[in-house]
Amino acid sequence: MLNEDTIQYAIENTQVIVAPQRRIATFGDTSFRFFLVTELMDTVGQVRVRDGRLHAERPQIITPGQIHRMLAEGFGERAEAFVEWLRERAPQLAALKYGFQFRKSDVSDNILHGSLEEVLGRLREDVERSEDPLSAVIHGVDEGWEICLLKFAADMIQESSGGNMGDFKKRGLL
């Protein structure tokens, strides 16, 4: 179990070296390929590269009516009163729900010899040469590497949400 300091350290030390050229698709699932590069703390001149996929499900529109159904289980009268208040005062209110699936079976783990800068440089060149618009190179920390990947996912949601909302509006869904 990671402690709060390790989590905070991982978040603060996550850097996207090559960002995907595309955002999360509005009307379909998106699969990002990632290369997460971390330094091994106990070994000089060796770098771990995790190669895998992060799957983003199609964003869904959540309206006050759907919030009501979601809150029906496990929440009391106050939650229902709040949802009713939302319905009356903000009937056009909508939020997007993003779902990510991360399958560890999709991740390969390789130890490469060389400096961090050399490995990042080679991966950057490989990704740019491949012209895959859904690939990313991420520099993170070895302990808490999954936190680095979740930080990347959260950043992709933030970068995609405006365009996704615009797409829904253009189609008259909001």
C-alpha positions as CSV (number, residue, x, y, z in Angstrom):
1,M,0.0,0.0,0.0
2,L,1.4,3.4,-1.0
3,N,1.4,6.1,1.6
4,E,0.3,9.7,0.9
5,D,3.8,11.0,0.5
6,T,4.6,8.4,-2.2
7,I,1.4,9.2,-4.0
8,Q,2.1,12.9,-3.9
9,Y,5.7,12.4,-5.1
10,A,4.4,10.3,-8.0
11,I,1.9,12.9,-9.1
12,E,4.4,15.7,-8.9
13,N,7.0,13.8,-10.8
14,T,4.9,12.6,-13.7
15,Q,5.9,14.3,-16.9
16,V,4.5,13.6,-20.4
17,I,7.4,13.7,-22.8
18,V,5.3,12.9,-25.9
19,A,1.6,13.6,-25.6
20,P,-1.0,11.8,-27.8
21,Q,-2.0,13.8,-30.8
22,R,-5.6,12.9,-30.3
23,R,-8.0,13.3,-27.4
24,I,-10.5,10.9,-26.0
25,A,-13.1,10.1,-28.7
26,T,-16.5,11.5,-28.0
27,F,-18.5,8.7,-29.7
28,G,-16.4,5.7,-29.2
29,D,-13.8,4.0,-27.1
30,T,-10.1,5.1,-27.2
31,S,-7.0,3.0,-26.6
32,F,-3.8,4.9,-25.8
33,R,-0.5,3.2,-26.0
34,F,1.9,4.3,-23.3
35,F,5.6,4.0,-22.6
36,L,6.1,4.8,-18.9
37,V,9.8,5.3,-18.2
38,T,11.2,5.1,-14.7
39,E,14.7,5.1,-13.2
40,L,15.7,2.1,-11.0
41,M,16.6,3.5,-7.7
42,D,19.2,0.8,-6.7
43,T,21.0,0.5,-10.1
44,V,22.9,3.1,-12.1
45,G,22.5,3.1,-15.8
46,Q,19.4,1.0,-16.0
47,V,15.9,2.3,-16.8
48,R,12.6,0.5,-16.6
49,V,10.2,0.9,-19.6
50,R,6.6,-0.2,-19.2
51,D,4.8,-0.6,-22.6
52,G,1.0,-1.0,-22.4
53,R,-2.4,0.3,-23.2
54,L,-4.9,2.5,-21.4
55,H,-8.4,2.1,-22.6
56,A,-10.8,5.0,-22.3
57,E,-14.5,4.2,-22.6
58,R,-16.8,6.5,-24.5
59,P,-17.8,9.5,-22.4
60,Q,-21.4,9.5,-21.1
61,I,-23.7,12.4,-20.4
62,I,-24.9,12.5,-16.8
63,T,-28.0,14.6,-16.3
64,P,-29.8,15.4,-13.0
65,G,-32.3,12.6,-13.8
66,Q,-29.4,10.1,-14.0
67,I,-27.9,11.5,-10.9
68,H,-31.2,10.8,-9.1
69,R,-31.0,7.2,-10.2
70,M,-27.4,6.9,-9.2
71,L,-28.2,8.3,-5.7
72,A,-31.2,6.1,-5.2
73,E,-29.0,3.4,-3.7
74,G,-27.3,4.2,-0.4
75,F,-28.2,7.8,0.0
76,G,-31.0,9.3,2.1
77,E,-33.7,11.9,1.8
78,R,-31.2,14.8,1.8
79,A,-29.5,13.5,-1.3
80,E,-32.9,13.2,-3.0
81,A,-33.7,16.8,-1.9
82,F,-30.5,18.0,-3.5
83,V,-31.2,16.2,-6.7
84,E,-34.7,17.6,-6.8
85,W,-33.1,21.1,-6.2
86,L,-30.7,20.5,-9.1
87,R,-33.6,19.4,-11.4
88,E,-35.6,22.6,-10.7
89,R,-32.7,25.1,-10.9
90,A,-30.4,23.6,-13.5
91,P,-32.4,21.3,-15.8
92,Q,-29.8,21.7,-18.6
93,L,-27.0,20.8,-16.2
94,A,-24.9,18.0,-17.6
95,A,-21.6,16.4,-16.7
96,L,-19.5,13.9,-18.6
97,K,-18.6,10.6,-17.1
98,Y,-15.3,9.0,-18.2
99,G,-14.4,5.4,-17.6
100,F,-10.9,4.0,-17.9
101,Q,-9.9,0.3,-17.9
102,F,-6.4,-0.6,-17.1
103,R,-5.4,-4.2,-17.8
104,K,-2.0,-5.1,-16.3
105,S,-1.9,-8.1,-18.7
106,D,-1.4,-5.5,-21.5
107,V,1.8,-4.2,-19.8
108,S,5.3,-5.4,-20.6
109,D,8.2,-4.5,-18.4
110,N,11.7,-4.1,-19.8
111,I,15.0,-3.0,-18.2
112,L,17.1,-1.0,-20.7
113,H,20.7,0.0,-20.2
114,G,21.6,3.6,-20.6
115,S,20.8,6.9,-19.0
116,L,17.2,8.2,-18.5
117,E,17.8,10.9,-21.1
118,E,19.0,8.4,-23.7
119,V,16.1,6.1,-23.2
120,L,13.6,8.9,-23.3
121,G,15.2,10.3,-26.5
122,R,15.1,6.9,-28.3
123,L,11.4,6.4,-27.3
124,R,10.5,9.9,-28.4
125,E,12.1,9.3,-31.8
126,D,10.4,5.9,-32.1
127,V,6.9,7.3,-31.2
128,E,7.3,10.2,-33.6
129,R,8.5,8.0,-36.4
130,S,5.6,5.6,-35.9
131,E,3.1,8.4,-36.4
132,D,0.6,6.7,-34.0
133,P,-1.6,9.6,-32.8
134,L,-2.6,7.7,-29.7
135,S,0.9,7.0,-28.3
136,A,2.5,8.7,-25.3
137,V,5.9,8.7,-23.6
138,I,5.6,9.4,-19.9
139,H,8.4,9.9,-17.4
140,G,7.5,8.8,-13.9
141,V,8.7,7.1,-10.7
142,D,9.2,3.4,-10.3
143,E,7.4,3.1,-6.9
144,G,3.9,4.4,-7.6
145,W,4.2,4.0,-11.4
146,E,0.4,3.3,-11.5
147,I,-0.2,6.6,-9.9
148,C,1.8,8.2,-12.7
149,L,-0.4,6.4,-15.2
150,L,-3.6,7.6,-13.5
151,K,-2.3,11.2,-13.5
152,F,-1.8,10.8,-17.2
153,A,-5.4,9.5,-17.5
154,A,-6.8,12.4,-15.5
155,D,-4.9,14.9,-17.6
156,M,-6.3,13.3,-20.8
157,I,-9.8,13.7,-19.4
158,Q,-9.2,17.3,-18.6
159,E,-7.8,18.0,-22.1
160,S,-10.6,16.1,-23.8
161,S,-13.7,17.3,-21.9
162,G,-14.1,20.7,-23.6
163,G,-14.0,19.1,-27.1
164,N,-16.3,16.2,-26.0
165,M,-18.9,18.7,-24.6
166,G,-18.7,20.6,-27.9
167,D,-19.3,17.5,-29.9
168,F,-22.3,16.6,-27.8
169,K,-23.7,20.1,-28.2
170,K,-23.2,20.0,-32.0
171,R,-25.2,16.8,-32.2
172,G,-28.0,18.4,-30.0
173,L,-27.4,16.0,-27.2
174,L,-26.9,18.8,-24.6
